[in-house]
Amino acid sequence: MKMTEAVISVLTNWNNFSGRACRSEFWFFCLAAFLVQVIISIIEIATGMVDIESTEMGILSIIFTLLILVPSISVTSRRLQDRGLSGWWQLLYLTIIGIPVIVVLNMLPAKEDENNWGRNPLL
């Protein structure tokens, strides 16, 4: 899956918390969101909306983060389900130690050809 396909897939399935998402879909979406966030931050700094030495987010960054919040939760849920885990594992984000656990789980390949959430999206 290419980056544009991944972003389109995630944004069209923004409210789909069931099913499975392959690693490329998840990570290409994360990369695209990161690159857009960097561009927004550069624009905010260049226009003086945010001071470069401050740690606060500008209004454009806040709006972008809110816009991709639900699609991000959705694709992470589907990625965890691809591993055979429930999307509720994302609650580990609420603990500090849970953040790297979720990142590692999202890096691992799919466990089965078919599980409770459907067929492997790569097959």
URNOR-V117080 format. One line per field, one symbol per residue. psi: psi as a letter, one per 30 degrees, with the letter a starting at -180 (. if undefined). Layout:
BEGIN
psi = ???
END
This chain:
BEGIN
psi = kleeeeeeeeffhfgjglalkleeeeeeeeeeeeeeeeeeeeeeeefgfkkfflglkleeeeeeeeegeeeeeeeeeeeefefglkffffffffleffefeeeeeffklkelekafgalkff.
END
